[in-house]
Amino acid sequence: MSFHTTIIKAENGAVYEGYNVRYVEKSTPEKYKFQPSVRFTADGSGTVVLEVIAKTAKENYAKVFTTNAATSFVYAPIKNITIEIKITDFKKNDKHIEFKFFIKGCGEVPLLGKQCVERTFPVKLPMPLALAEEEQDYNISSGDLALLLIAEQYEKCNCK
């Protein structure tokens, strides 16, 4: 599933404001009212921002991590819950970041003991500036269009 959000980013003395960033959210199936999920965003410099979320019956727990290479780690938001993350085959270019993503969430369930759920996904994230350039080519506001039409009429009639 892919979503849009708008961000402001300062980089190398320039401020990029109001361009869209596409983030992707991946989840395991829910099991015993527990569902681990992750939201991914490419920040434009080749870094992936991961928001790891543990959705439980009582509360949701979340923490943000960043990576620019293949990695693995375990997030344990509370005593009885762990989320294992693995990113492999990390590739980036000017337009996209791609990788394979593995998530495994485990939690203690009364009478049943430790229960786990896992999934593997391919992930492909567009770089924000590539997305902004792509969207600029196709989007023109009605105000800009009106100004272009006025300018065109002005040139045709040689009005002064």
C-alpha positions, 0 to 999 in steps of 0.5 A, a space after each residue: 500500500 502506498 500513501 502520500 505526505 508532504 514534507 519540508 527538507 533542508 539540504 546543502 543550504 537549500 530548502 525543498 518545501 511542499 513536495 510529495 513523498 510516497 511512503 509504503 506501509 507493510 504489515 504481517 497478518 494480525 495474530 492474537 490481536 498483535 500486528 507488527 508493521 513498518 512504514 518506509 520513506 526514502 529521504 532523498 539522500 539514499 537513506 530509508 526511514 523506517 517507522 516500526 510499529 507494534 500494534 497490540 490490543 492495548 496500545 501501539 508502540 512505534 520507533 523510527 530507524 534509518 538505514 542506507 544499506 542492508 541491515 538487521 536489528 531487533 526492536 523490543 518495545 516492551 518486555 514480551 514483544 519483539 520485532 525482528 527486521 532484516 533488509 537485504 539486497 539494498 540498491 539505490 539510484 537517482 530515482 528509486 531505492 529497492 530492497 527485500 524486507 523481512 519482518 518477524 513479530 513475536 509476543 507472549 500469549 497467555 497459556 500458549 507461550 511465545 507466538 510469532 508471525 512473519 512476512 517477506 516483501 519486496 520494497 521499491 521507494 521513489 526518491 522524493 526529488 525524482 517524484 517531485 520532478 515527475 509530478 511537476 511535469 504533469 501538474 499545473 495549477 489553474 492560476 498558472 494556466 490563467 496567467 499563461 492564457 493572459 500572457 498569450 492574449 497580450 502577445 497576440 493583440 500587442 496591447 500596451 
